Amino acid sequence: MNRDGIASLLPDNYRRAILPGSPLAALLDAMEALHAPSEEVLSGLERFFDCRRTPERFVPYLARWLDHGPLLDRLSDELGPGEFPSGNGRLRELVALAAYFSRWRGTRRGLVAFLEVGTGLRGFAVEEHAGGRPFHLRFTGPAAAEPYRALVEGIIEQEKPAYCTYELAFTGGV
């Protein structure tokens, strides 16, 4: 809110007392300066809700809104606080595709897509009833994904059906 807007909210007798150099004029100038940062944020508020335009520090906050908090907490516990293992750009994409992942959650299609977007690597596969064991999944991923093991395991734990057990292997050359 600018100085004139604040002054318009004052009673008439106060407005008449606003003279250059007066304490009330100085107070209005200070109030305008204090409002400026909030006004700047509010003027571009929509960018905070667009995962591709929001500031870096806000991306994890959006991810938590979309139920990726347990994954972020697990990664933070295992790897320490900081950036997403495969980069905040990958986290932005997970947030952008949250509705798609919600639709396919717990399915082979959803698991593979989530792993590929989360790591930025292709070549993940899921075998159901692995080894003849019901409710057991075998995940295989490209060797290049092995440095992201904590991330891959976190995604699997979060996205697989709760009643399933799993094993994870990385295959192929680096």
ABEGO torsion letter per residue (X at the ends): XBAAAAAAABBAAAAAABBBGBAAAAAAAAAAAAAAAAAAAAAAAAAAABAAABBAAAAAAAAAAAGAAAAAAAAAAAAEBEBBAAEAAAAAAAAAAAAAAAAABGBAAAAAAAAAAAAGBBGBBBBBGBGGBBGBBBBBBBAAAAAAAAAAAAAAAAABBAABBBBBBBBEBX
